[in-house]
């Protein structure tokens, strides 16, 4: 029987709500699964037929180690999404590539470790008239190390930026868009380049909240119907991504997170191609759609003698 590894992390055990319905959907399709942690040194990855990233959520704290593992494992087994996508998408500097490709992206100023934090922040505030703004790392999951500030909290925000830069982490500065509080964030999920479902996520960053301690929890999730302009933008984003990465096939899975700008137009907040929550609980049948997409990507030689891998 063909075996699909579902890539997790030791630290994420029990935290991924998508995992049980995905395992059930694989079983219905006759696909054997094993949930395996990327950081479990005892795993022999050559013994599975393909590996699907699901919840390796500690990679943000260990990115060089994680990418080295990805490169090593990709030589033994097909990875979904593939290695080139993972390398690009695990650092949010990809937003710069998409903006240069003509995608409307939430205005973002990257601050690099060699820069002066307060000076960079003051330039950003001069360029943007937003009453509130967000500080977050360029490598992050969920809302970890992310915080919302008012303009008068410049000193506190500068200290936050300095702490991240001192850890040799790039920082993102973005205006906080008021539409987040009024209508939330829309996430559009695609499998094999085809739209599957959408969810609405309530605002995650309340004013004055402490920085989130873990990437696991999201609140205020509900199913929604995507608007026509959101669907059109998501298609533009996925097409631009294919061009930027020179992919010869649609992405196996993608989650496109959109917000409304001050003019009411949708814009890209994040493009999740590595280990996104896919919100199967809010979309009956979605796990089966992903499994069918996976089956179409499995190598024809996937059922081969196990002795070849020992």
C-alpha angles and dihedrals in degrees: 000000000000112000124210118195115216104210113226135153131243089240092052097055110138095005102094111089090185094062101076096050090044092052090049092050091050090052091052088054093048093250117139115221137196122191103219130177116233089218095052103107092196094068117105101208093187087072094070128071099224139351127225120199110234117149114352085143098158092067090097089070094042106031100148090049091046094049091047088053091049092052092048094046094046088064089060106037139011112266123212113237093026126248097260090056093048093049091052099040101047090073117056092220081096085084088070090055092051093046089052087051090059100262115144102241129179103267106267133187114194117210115201127209093255093057129093106254101213093043091051091048093050091051089050092050091049090053095046127052095198115134090219135031141184130236117199140150120262088231108051145119127219109341097317113150088358123128140174119227139185119230092253089059091071094128094051091046090049090054090050091051091047092052092053093045090050087058087056092250125140115235133216124213117196134167112252105241114221091219088072090071096041101043107002129219126313120217118195116198123207131188119196090348094305125113112251109171145320136229134195118226121199120227110293100192116066117192111272095009117149116248113279113261099208138027094222107087130067124175137207098030119166137160115258143173113251116234119240093249090050091052091048092051093047090054089050091050094049091047091050090049091053090052095045093050094035091231118178094205137035118271113271090227135001138170117204113200113201137184132186116249123221088274092055095253121134117247135177119266098170139345109215112203103144114054109344125166104247098196099228090169090066095046118048110209095022094108090054090051091054091048091052089052090050092050089055090056100046112113115256088235092054093115099064137140112292089215087072089068103042 
